[in-house]
């Protein structure tokens, strides 16, 4: 498998949000949140950045800033399906051989994290790359909203193959907090053919059980590698998260 040389960064965004209505357009330091995400992705310097929008309002906000946006079917069940449609619309000739999927609610994501996910694809055996950080907060070890990435990181190792992802405490926690657990960060880099293969498959049994889309890839025998990083980007899901993002970007 050839190494990807021409990536595109795609940011899925939709207005529907039960806890924070119209989230992509929420103001953060004078710009809509989706534009702040767009700026961070541009700063990564990987290639063109395109917002895959479910609604016209999002596209207009991005284009007003001078960014690129593609309208996609609002009914897509996942961000992966949305970026796949956007990829076909933006690059129908297949010039871009890799896709980095940056979530549209990460306005403070550090650009180096985006680059790190893409660099994992330098291993030609890897189909999909993602990120994780070692859990330091005891509460997170048992919180089902914190997805655990299961991988056998040796001492000093920064990239390892994903064996599983779970909302449960995994691997088994015998009470020894010196044994690390890893918080999965939902930022992905795909080889183009891997993304196309992934979205063509039906939801898998473990994906449905854990409500974790990436398990579909593992069940199908695709290889996901995880890069270990030092920080979890702030995901904005609530008004409190939004206020925290404003504080972080105001300094």
HELIX and SHEET records of a PDB file:
HELIX    1   1 UNK A   23  UNK A   25  5                                   3    
HELIX    2   2 UNK A   33  UNK A   43  1                                  11    
HELIX    3   3 UNK A   56  UNK A   64  1                                   9    
HELIX    4   4 UNK A   79  UNK A   90  1                                  12    
HELIX    5   5 UNK A  111  UNK A  119  1                                   9    
HELIX    6   6 UNK A  120  UNK A  122  5                                   3    
HELIX    7   7 UNK A  138  UNK A  142  5                                   5    
HELIX    8   8 UNK A  192  UNK A  200  1                                   9    
HELIX    9   9 UNK A  205  UNK A  210  1                                   6    
HELIX   10  10 UNK A  214  UNK A  219  1                                   6    
HELIX   11  11 UNK A  239  UNK A  250  1                                  12    
SHEET    1   A 9 UNK A  68  UNK A  71  0                                        
SHEET    2   A 9 UNK A  49  UNK A  53  1                                        
SHEET    3   A 9 UNK A   7  UNK A  13  1                                        
SHEET    4   A 9 UNK A  98  UNK A 101  1                                        
SHEET    5   A 9 UNK A 182  UNK A 191 -1                                        
SHEET    6   A 9 UNK A 128  UNK A 134 -1                                        
SHEET    7   A 9 UNK A 224  UNK A 229  1                                        
SHEET    8   A 9 UNK A 159  UNK A 166 -1                                        
SHEET    9   A 9 UNK A 148  UNK A 151 -1                                        
SHEET    1   B 2 UNK A  27  UNK A  28  0                                        
SHEET    2   B 2 UNK A  31  UNK A  32 -1                                        
END                                                                             
